Amino acid sequence: MDVPSSSDIMIIGGNSHPELVALVASRLGVKSGGCAVYHKTNRETMVEIGDSVRGKDIYIIQTGTKDVNNNIMELLIMAYACKTSSAKSIVGVIPYLPYSKQCKMRKRGCIVSKLLAKMMCKSGLTHVITMDLHQKEIQGFFDCPVDNLRASPFLLQYIQECIPDYRNAVIVARNPGSAKKATSYAERLRLGIAVIHGEQKEAESDMVDGRYSPPTLSRSRTMDVSVGVPVHPAKEKPPINVVGDVGGRIAIMVDDMVDDVQSFVAAAEVLKERGAYKIYVLATHGLLSSDAPRLIEDSPIDEVVVTNTIPHELQKMQCHKIKTVDISILLSEAIRRIHNKESMSYLFKNVTLED
């Protein structure tokens, strides 16, 4: 690896994931910069950068965790501190972009991920490295270049090396919305696919959004298209069902994040009923909110495999089924290539947009 010169590169990080900062810095052979991020008694965020950043390329490693609003403020203040101290460039390495699920318009709401993108660019970020955005179109919200890295090669390697008899597996989409991702995995592993249709819980796409804003008018027996707006028919989801054969097979559910695990547990119970003898869940971001470890422990799921984009050591202590895949080598290679002005296309080689 062509390690960049330590004289013109600096890696700093907030409080969100110090272990990942140390891993990336050690892989690059660069000492992480002396940056102290702490909170005053009135809960204001303070940033003190000990070393000079003038004329240097700064890489700020900060991910989204459960303490999401503090993570964002730390990132913005660190970026602005570097900008006002005459840093040459400021690259935000944000493995899990906070608020990325709020990327669609809701009734009387807003697209929060666009607001966040504007704030990041205004604070001084000149480039963003992230991983497996909830929707890849989020890149268009930023006024600076965005590299959306993929964790799928690491998860595919895990399936091939750590799941015994994976050839007898079927890739499962938890809902029709994740069928594209599941298809991509299935094609690479030469496996079949199954889709779970009919949710017990209301899907995010079914929430009321701005399209239902105009008031509905009472309908007469004679339709007059010139008056009012036709009433939008309500959706009625069928009972939960599996489209595809999982009997006597290993079921591997794939998604971009595991946050509230109740839908995964419900899907696993249906897959168990349909005859799947082992059930795995693979995702890039392991948010694992609230009582997720307990629910996973008590569920038919055999393993939940996530990457270390988000710290989840406490959850692993509570549940032995949670496994971690280290992706620090991908982040460090992306930093090295950007710093040396090399092409990033190698990192996306053989990776399609659907991943």
Buried (B, 14 or more C-beta within 10 A) or exposed (E): EEBBEEEEBBBBBBBBBEEBBBBBBEBBEBEBBEBEBEEEEEEEBEBEBEEEBEEBBBBBBBBBBEEBEBBBBBBBBBBBBBBEBEBBBBBBBBBBBBBBBBBBEBEEEEBBBBEBBEBBBEBBBBBBBBBBBBEEEBBEBBEBEBBBBBBBBBBBEBBEEEBEEBEEBBBBBBBBEBBEBBBBBBEBBEBBBBBBBBBEEEEEEEEEBEEEEEEEEEEEEEEEEEEBEEEEEEEEEEEBEBEBEBEEBBBBBBBBBBBBBBBBBBBBBBBBEBEBBBBBBBBBBBBBEEBBBEBBBEBBBBBBBBBBBBBBEEBBEBBEBBBBBEBBEBBBBBBBBBBEEEEBEEBBEEBEEBB
